[in-house]
């Protein structure tokens, strides 16, 4: 056991002291701080808060359209331009105005408009078009003899309320807050599994290629080394997550009063559920161990760094498949394929977590999926230990799954000789 902890501490400390780990952790912390200051950053660079000014030339009688437009303008400021169209267009090119709006009336005495701007994609023109549409509807209704009260009744939104009969189902407010949070945590789980899984495989292969492995296996058992490395790199990942969690907590305390609305409502930080975060941690740990154990076994049968990617790539594709399935599940969390996939061990960490975050999943379903996942991890750990025992002694060109059979045979021979 002492040798296990020696390998564990050496792997952990050597990893967390590397420049790459320190720099990546610092980048993550800066990103977290940046996320909490996104509204301020957007306002600083876009000048949000200053209403764009639009030049208006109204060719209608008594400039009635301009008056109607000015009375309802909220996100922009229309200014009646004293000049012709060419002068107004030149003023727009000189950035004196956001754009130019030329108002007129059709043969049916309904509003018509042409907007001139530097670019066709302009949010201000969209706002003006929407307001002119309302003015057109009001004028058309007036010409048809429909009074304003009747029009308001026609366009009033229908009363439509959703109520769930399942007591465990989430409310609309909870779903709105969970959507973005689940998306971010699923993406973080996807990146973490790939990153740390590949790290284990490359670490083992690097030790073999540098012949350090020969020294290690003479001082401690290969299986002990494998699980020490898996645990050490997993702890390194949890250390990074802990730093991020502390940064989020600190920023919530600093910016807590400014987190409501817009971006923060979408990602769910303002109303993050402790249950959702707890299951995120549980499935992160289980998902990590599942894929890390597989990668450790695969990394042990190759001795060249260029062969690692070839052997581990099917596992990466499997993780990517789970991620893309989770992205589909965000819009259909109760679909049959999502429910079935949540019980498939290789998909469970992401898909079951998705269902927990988006739906009211019964406790027995959660317990069953975790039990299947844990049983699969134990089975794969038993197989990977056998592969690792023989794989660390194999050298030469590798990169195919035939090496797994050879590693199992070599592991059996070693076990028989030890008896």
N, C-alpha and C positions, 0 to 999 in steps of 0.2 A: 504493500500500500504506500510505503514511503517513496518508492521509485515512481509510482503513479503521480504523486503530488509533485515530485521533482520535475517530471516531464510537463505536467500541467502548468506549474509556475514559470518554468522556462519558456514555454510556448506563449503563455499569456503576456508575460512581461516583455519578451522580445518583440511581440506584435504591437503592444500599446505604446512602445517607445519609438516605433518607426516614424519617420517623417511623414510618410503617406497617411498613416492613421491619424496623426496629430493634425495634419493639414485638412484631411477630409472631415474630421470632427469640428474643426474651426469653421469650415465652409458650411456645414449643417447648421451650426449655431448662428452664423450670419444670416443664413436663409430664413431661419425661424424668426429672428429679429426683424428681417425685412418683411416677412409676411404680415407681422403685426403693425407695420408702418406703411403697408401698401396704400391705404387711402391718402396718407400724407404725401407719399412719393408721387402718386398719380396727380394729386392736386398741384404739386410743385412743378411737375413737368408739363402738365396740360393746361395749367392756369385755370383749373376748375374753380368755380365760384364767380368768375367774370362771365357774364352773359354775352354770347357772340352778338355782334351788331350786324343787321342785315339791311341793306338799302332797298327801299320799296318804291316802285313807280306804279301808281294806280291810275289806269286809264278809264275807270268806270265813272259814272255820273256821281258827283259830290263825294268822290273817293270813299264810297260806302264800304267797299271790301277792306280797305286799309283800316278803317275805324273798327270793323268787326274783328279783324285780325289782331289789332293792338289791344283790344279789350280782353282777349283771351290768351295773349302771349305769356308764357311762363318761363321757358328755358332759353329764350332768345329775346333780343330787343329790336323790333322793326323801326326803322327811321325813314320817313318820307324824304326821298331824294329830290333835290331841286336842280334838275338838269335833264339832259337827254340820256338815252340808253348807252351810247358810246362813252360818254363821260362817266357814267356809273360803272360800266365794265372796266374802264381804266382804273377807277378807284379800287375796284376789287382786286385787280392785278397788282396794285400798289399796296395791297394788304390793309387798306383803310376800312374795308368791310369784309365780313365773312362771305357774303354773296350778294347777288342782286335778284330780287323777285319782281317780275313784271306781271301785274294783275289786269285782267280784262274780263269781259262777259261774252258768253256764247249767244247764238241766235235765240236760244230759249231763255235768255237772261239768267244764266247760271254761271258761277265762277269758273274762270280759266286762268292758268298761271304758267309762267316759264321761269325756272330758277337757273341762274348763271353762277357757277362757282369754279374754283380752281381744279377741283376734283369732282367726279360724279358721286363718289362715296362720301356723303356728308350727312351727319346725323341731324344737323339743323334743318336741312331741306326735308328730311323725313318728318320732323315735328311740324313744320309748316304745312306739308301736304296733309297730314292727319287733321290739322285744325281747319284747313280749307275744305276738307271733306265734310266736316261737321257743319260748316257754314253752308255748303251746297245742299246738304240734306234738309237743313232748316228752311232754306229759300224754296226748295222744290216742294216741300210740304206746305209752305205758306201759299204757293201758287196753286196747289191742288185743293186748298181749302181745309187742310188738316190743321187743327189748332196745336199749339206747343205742348199743352198738357197731354194730349193723345200721343204725340211723338215721344215724349219722355216715357210714357207707359210702354210704348212699343219697344223702345231700345233699353228699357230697364233690364238688368240681368235676371235670368230665371232663378227662382229659389231652388237650390239643389244641395241637399245635405247628405253626406255619407256617414253611415253608422254601421259599425261592425258588430256582429253577433258573437264573435269570438272574444272572450274576456281578455285573452293574452295578446290580441292584436294591437298594434301601435296606432296612436292617433295621427291625424294629418300633420299636426305640429311636430310630433316626434319623428315622423317620416321625413319631413322637410329638413329637420336638423340632422338626421342620420345619413342622408344621401351622400353629402360631400365628405363627411367624416369616414364613412365606410369606404368610399372611393380612395381616399388618401391612405387609409390603413391597409387596404388590399394592395395598393401599389407599393407601399413600404415593405409589406411582407414579400411581395414578388421580388423586389430588388435585393432584399436582405438574403433570401434563400439562395438566389443565384450568386451573389457576391461571396457569402461566407462558405457556401458549398464548394465553389471553385477555389476558394482560398485554401481549404483543407486538401483538396486533390493536388493542387500545385505545390503545397508545402511538403506533402509526403513525397511527391515525385522529385522535388528539388533535393531532398535529403538523400534519396536513392542515387540521383545523378552525381552528387558530390561525395558519395560513399560514406556520408555521416550515418546512414541507416545501419551500416555494418557495425559501427561502434555502439549504437543505441540498442540493437537487438541482442548484443552480447551482455548488456547490463540490465535489461528488463524485458519482459515478454512483449511480443509484437501486439497482442490484443490490448494489453494495458496501455501501450503507447497510443494505439488508435483511439481509444475512448478518452485518454488524457488530452489528446489534440482536439478531438471533437468538443469536449467540455470547455477547454481553454478558449478556443475560437468563438464558441457560443457565448462564453462569459464576456469576451471582448465585444461582441455584438450587443449584449445587454448593457455593457458599460456605456457604449455609444448611445443606446436608447435612453438610458438613465440621464445622460447629459442633456439629451434633447427634451426629455420630460421635465427636467429642472428648468431648462430655458423657457419652455412653454408656460410652466407655473409662474415663473418670475414675470414674464411678459403679460400674463393674464392679470397679475397683481398690479402691474404698472399701468396697463391699458384697459383694465377691466370695464371701466365706465364707457369705453369707446368701441366695444366689440359688437354692438348690436347693429343689425342692418347690413344689407349688401353681401359682400364677400364672406364675412364671418358667420352670417346666418346660413349661407350655402354650405360651408365646410363643417358647421356644427360645433365650432370651438366654444361658442358662448354657452351652449347647453349640452355639452358632452356628457353622455351617460356613463357612470362608473361601471355599470354592467358591461356595456359595449367595450370599454377600454380593458376591462379584466379579461374578457374573452379574446380580445386582440392579443394580449400578452400570452394567454394559454396557447392559442393556435400558432402564434409566432414561435414559441418554444418547441411545440410538437412538430410543426412544419420544418423547422430548422433541423431537428434531430432526424426526421425521416430522410430528408435529402442529404444531410451532412454524412450520415452513415453510409448511404449509397455511394457518395462521392469519395469517401475514404477508402471503401473497398475497391472502387474503380481506379483511384489514384495509385493504389499499391501495386498494380500489375504492370505499370509502365515505368520506364526509367529515363525517358526523355520528355522535356517540357513540351515539345511540339506534338507529342502523342496524346497529351492530356485532353486538349480541346476536342479531338476526334472521338475519344472514348466517352467524354462527359456530355457531348452535344445532345444525344437523345434525352438525357435528363433535363437539360435546359429547355428543349422543345416541349417536354412534358409540363414543366413549370409555366412556360409561355401559354400552353394550351389551357391550363387552369386559370391563368390571368385573363385571357380573352373570354373565356367562359364566364368569369366573374363580371367582366364588363357588360356582357349581354345580360347577365342576371340582375344588374342594377335596374334595368327597365322591366324585367319580368322575373322577380325573385320567387314567385310561386309557380313557375312553369315546371312541367314534368321533368325536363332534362336537368334543371337546376336542383330539384329535389333529389333525383337519383344520383347526380354527381356529388352531392354533399355527403353521400355514404361511401364513395370511392376514395380510399385512403390518400391517393396522390392528389386528389382535388379537395379533400375535406378541409384543410387549413384555410383556404380562401373561400370556398363555396359555402360551407356551413357558417363561417363567420359572417359572410354576406347575408345569409338568411336570418341570422340572429340580429344583425343590425337593422334589417329592413322589415322583418316580419315578427310576429309573436310565435316563436317556435316552441312547441311543448318540451318540457324538461327531459322526457324520456328519449326524444329524438336526439337532443344534444348529447345526452349520456351515451346513447348507442353509437353515435358517430365517433365520439372520443374513444370509446372502448375499442371499436374496430381500428381506429388509427393507432392506438397504443399497442394493440396486438400485432399490427403490421410492423410497427417500429421494432418490437422485440424479435419478430421473425427475421426481418431484414438485418438486424444487429447480429443475430446468430449466424446468418449466412455470410455477412460481410466480415465477421471475425475469422471465419474459416478462410475466406479469400485473402484477407490481409495477412494471415499467418504464413501462407505460402507465397503470396504476391511480393512481399518485401524481399524475398530471396531470389526473385526472378529478374534477370538483366537481359539487355538486348533490345532489338527493335520490337515494339509492341503497337498497340492502338486498335486491336481487334478484340471482339468478345471471346475469341478462342482462348485468350490468355486467362480468362476467368476459370475455364475448365481445368487448364493446366495448374492454376493456383490452387484449386480445390483438391486436385490429385496430390500435389506437393504437400499441402496441408495435412491430408490423410496419411501420407507416408511419414511425415514428421511426428504425427500423433502416435502412429504404430511403433516407431522407433523409440519414442519416449517411454512406451510401456515396457 
